[in-house]
């Protein structure tokens, strides 16, 4: 089991998860013209909080995660809610290509800093989008490593301008970014720090 398998059962008990997802979903709805004809992919969906918030604005959402335990939690929530337009997929997009599927909208939050090869995953997003489709990425601004603490091997946040340049080079257009949320996180018994979250929105040509 990976770290997210171990955290899955208690994930939704953290109020920050809900507050952050609500803030990001609200910005997505403000910046992207979602409609009931659009199909979407949430990459690294976790327990699917953001997808549940956006579900009434879209035709169908595929909730992809490589943690089987997270997918089990999502399935239980979908069954309980009767959310027929939410479909789960246990899949590792970093290591494999998703074939014969296209989407009008791809989104993720707090996932990118766990991805080793950013350009590779951006290229996969590009190939999975229909022409004119949208991509929304929410993640941490560059931080000092204290968000995850010692032993974390992923990225210590990002500069949105750098990511925007990578997206532009791959062919994306209409790229914009803004701060959308601030996380107050206790990193020791006596220290609480603020970590800002940005949202990048861009479009397939």
VMD Tcl script that draws the C-alpha trace (Angstrom):
set ca {
  {0.00 0.00 0.00}
  {1.22 3.52 -0.75}
  {0.83 6.55 1.52}
  {-2.47 7.54 -0.07}
  {-3.91 4.04 0.39}
  {-3.18 4.43 4.10}
  {-4.73 7.91 4.28}
  {-7.83 7.20 2.19}
  {-10.29 6.23 4.91}
  {-9.74 9.41 6.92}
  {-9.10 11.83 4.06}
  {-12.50 13.53 4.07}
  {-12.32 14.18 7.81}
  {-9.86 17.03 7.24}
  {-11.86 20.27 6.83}
  {-9.06 21.82 4.74}
  {-9.75 19.22 2.04}
  {-13.31 20.53 1.69}
  {-12.48 24.23 2.01}
  {-9.72 24.00 -0.58}
  {-11.81 22.00 -3.02}
  {-14.71 24.44 -2.68}
  {-12.46 27.43 -3.36}
  {-10.84 25.78 -6.38}
  {-14.16 24.56 -7.81}
  {-15.66 28.04 -7.47}
  {-12.74 29.57 -9.38}
  {-13.00 26.88 -12.06}
  {-16.70 27.64 -12.52}
  {-15.92 31.33 -12.73}
  {-13.11 31.00 -15.28}
  {-14.27 28.10 -17.48}
  {-17.63 27.92 -19.31}
  {-18.66 24.50 -18.01}
  {-21.81 22.94 -19.42}
  {-23.82 19.73 -19.33}
  {-22.45 18.54 -22.67}
  {-18.86 18.40 -21.40}
  {-17.01 15.29 -20.27}
  {-14.21 15.72 -17.73}
  {-11.29 13.91 -16.13}
  {-10.10 14.58 -12.60}
  {-6.50 13.39 -12.48}
  {-5.41 12.25 -9.00}
  {-8.97 12.57 -7.74}
  {-8.31 11.28 -4.23}
  {-11.73 10.88 -2.64}
  {-13.37 12.90 -5.39}
  {-14.35 15.98 -3.39}
  {-13.80 18.44 -6.25}
  {-15.64 16.23 -8.73}
  {-18.66 16.00 -6.45}
  {-18.76 19.80 -6.25}
  {-18.53 20.14 -10.05}
  {-20.76 17.18 -10.94}
  {-23.92 19.22 -11.53}
  {-22.08 21.41 -14.07}
  {-20.82 18.61 -16.33}
  {-22.20 15.67 -18.30}
  {-19.77 13.09 -16.92}
  {-16.58 13.07 -14.85}
  {-14.02 10.25 -14.79}
  {-12.31 10.24 -11.39}
  {-8.84 8.79 -11.94}
  {-6.48 7.80 -9.13}
  {-3.66 5.26 -8.81}
  {-4.56 4.53 -5.17}
  {-6.97 1.60 -5.02}
  {-8.10 2.58 -1.51}
  {-8.95 6.11 -2.66}
  {-10.97 4.61 -5.52}
  {-12.84 2.38 -3.06}
  {-13.77 5.44 -0.98}
  {-14.95 7.24 -4.12}
  {-17.07 4.27 -5.18}
  {-18.74 4.13 -1.79}
  {-19.50 7.88 -1.93}
  {-20.82 7.65 -5.49}
  {-23.10 4.74 -4.55}
  {-24.35 6.55 -1.45}
  {-25.07 9.74 -3.40}
  {-26.49 8.02 -6.48}
  {-24.17 10.17 -8.59}
  {-24.61 8.42 -11.92}
  {-22.41 10.83 -13.89}
  {-19.32 10.11 -11.77}
  {-17.17 7.15 -12.87}
  {-13.99 5.96 -11.15}
  {-10.84 4.67 -12.81}
  {-7.92 3.07 -10.95}
  {-5.10 4.00 -13.33}
  {-1.52 5.32 -13.24}
  {-1.31 7.91 -16.01}
  {2.34 8.60 -15.21}
  {3.34 5.09 -16.24}
  {0.70 4.23 -18.87}
  {-1.20 5.90 -21.70}
  {-4.97 6.12 -21.54}
  {-6.11 5.07 -24.99}
  {-9.35 5.72 -26.86}
  {-10.53 8.41 -24.44}
  {-10.89 12.15 -24.96}
  {-12.22 14.82 -22.62}
  {-13.45 18.40 -22.83}
  {-11.99 19.32 -19.46}
  {-9.14 17.96 -17.30}
  {-8.51 19.20 -13.79}
  {-6.43 18.34 -10.74}
  {-5.54 19.87 -7.40}
  {-2.54 19.31 -5.15}
  {-1.39 16.46 -7.38}
  {1.29 17.94 -9.60}
  {3.93 18.25 -6.87}
  {3.82 14.45 -6.54}
  {4.54 13.91 -10.26}
  {8.14 13.27 -11.29}
  {8.05 14.25 -14.97}
  {5.88 17.36 -15.28}
  {6.37 17.85 -19.02}
  {5.38 14.23 -19.66}
  {2.11 14.54 -17.77}
  {1.34 17.87 -19.48}
  {1.85 16.19 -22.84}
  {-0.55 13.42 -21.83}
  {-3.14 15.99 -20.78}
  {-2.74 17.68 -24.18}
  {-3.30 14.38 -26.00}
  {-6.37 13.54 -23.89}
  {-8.14 16.85 -24.54}
  {-10.55 17.50 -27.35}
  {-9.80 20.59 -29.49}
  {-10.88 23.66 -27.52}
  {-10.88 21.69 -24.27}
  {-9.76 23.18 -20.97}
  {-7.10 22.25 -18.40}
  {-7.12 23.51 -14.80}
  {-4.23 22.85 -12.41}
  {-4.20 23.87 -8.74}
  {-1.06 23.44 -6.69}
  {1.35 25.05 -4.25}
  {3.48 28.05 -4.95}
  {7.18 27.37 -4.31}
  {7.76 26.69 -0.61}
  {10.68 25.74 1.63}
  {9.84 22.04 1.94}
  {8.06 22.33 5.27}
  {4.64 21.57 3.78}
  {5.42 17.85 3.58}
  {8.48 17.77 5.83}
  {11.55 15.57 5.77}
  {11.64 12.62 3.44}
  {9.35 14.07 0.78}
  {10.78 13.40 -2.68}
  {8.38 15.43 -4.81}
  {8.46 19.08 -5.88}
  {8.50 21.87 -3.30}
  {5.78 23.78 -5.09}
  {6.08 25.65 -8.39}
  {6.38 29.05 -9.98}
  {3.22 29.38 -12.15}
  {5.15 31.33 -14.80}
  {7.50 28.38 -15.30}
  {4.62 25.93 -15.65}
  {2.87 28.34 -18.01}
  {5.96 28.38 -20.21}
  {5.98 24.58 -20.37}
  {2.30 24.52 -21.31}
  {2.85 27.15 -24.00}
  {5.71 25.15 -25.50}
  {3.45 22.10 -25.75}
  {0.84 24.04 -27.69}
  {-1.63 25.19 -25.03}
  {-3.09 28.69 -25.39}
  {-4.96 31.29 -23.33}
  {-2.91 30.57 -20.19}
  {-3.70 32.46 -16.99}
  {-3.04 31.92 -13.28}
  {-4.02 33.38 -9.94}
  {-3.89 32.63 -6.23}
  {-7.04 30.83 -5.16}
  {-6.53 29.53 -1.62}
  {-4.26 29.73 1.44}
  {-3.59 26.70 3.64}
  {-2.80 27.28 7.31}
  {-0.84 24.20 8.30}
  {0.65 23.28 11.67}
  {4.18 22.06 11.01}
  {5.25 21.70 14.65}
  {3.75 22.12 18.11}
  {4.57 25.81 18.10}
  {4.63 26.78 14.40}
  {1.80 27.23 11.93}
  {2.67 28.37 8.40}
  {0.70 29.65 5.45}
  {1.03 28.00 2.05}
  {-0.57 29.64 -0.98}
  {-2.28 27.66 -3.74}
  {-2.48 28.87 -7.36}
  {-4.84 27.89 -10.15}
  {-3.63 27.74 -13.77}
  {-6.29 27.61 -16.49}
  {-5.40 26.97 -20.11}
  {-6.96 25.67 -23.32}
  {-6.21 23.17 -26.06}
  {-6.12 24.90 -29.46}
}
mol new
graphics top color blue
foreach p $ca { graphics top sphere $p radius 0.5 }
foreach p [lrange $ca 0 end-1] q [lrange $ca 1 end] { graphics top cylinder $p $q radius 0.2 }
display resetview
